[in-house]
Amino acid sequence: MKNVSLYEVAWELFRLGIKPKDIAKRLGIGRATVYRWLKSIKYRGIRRFVKEKKEARRKRKRRYLDTRVVFKIKKIRQETGWCGEKIVWELKNKHGVKVSQSSVYRVLNRYFSSEVSGRRTKLEDLNRKPSNQDHQTKRGDPG
């Protein structure tokens, strides 16, 4: 027995003369979705439409960094306190490892989440004691 998709059912119901509004009610999907499907099926044909829908659902699997690279990123961060850009440069030029900046920041966020953002939270701002330097910048330094 053949597996029939909702797209094919909607198309067959439409070919039988049932209105798209009623097709949407029967299948439990939105009316606009049915209209969009039917428009595309009329343009491409049912076989091509179903094939493209199935292919669109396939997602590329995320590639994970080697544990040695993650260890190097963590080690560089702990020893130097550098940001992601400097770590990428260090890995490329001194260790011969090519890693994207987004991958480095992903590792940093995972293991050093409180240090990565560089921004203070509102609570930290409220608890922070103003320094003399803060007062001078607000009033202006007379000289």
Sequence and secondary structure as in RCSB ss.txt:
>XXXX:A:sequence
MKNVSLYEVAWELFRLGIKPKDIAKRLGIGRATVYRWLKSIKYRGIRRFVKEKKEARRKRKRRYLDTRVVFKIKK
IRQETGWCGEKIVWELKNKHGVKVSQSSVYRVLNRYFSSEVSGRRTKLEDLNRKPSNQDHQTKRGDPG
>XXXX:A:secstr
     HHHHHHHHHHTT  HHHHHHHHTS HHHHHHHHHHHHHH HHHHHHHHHHHH         HHHHHHHHH
HHHHH   HHHHHHHHHHHS     HHHHHHHHHHHSHHHHS    HHHHHHS   HHHHHHHH    
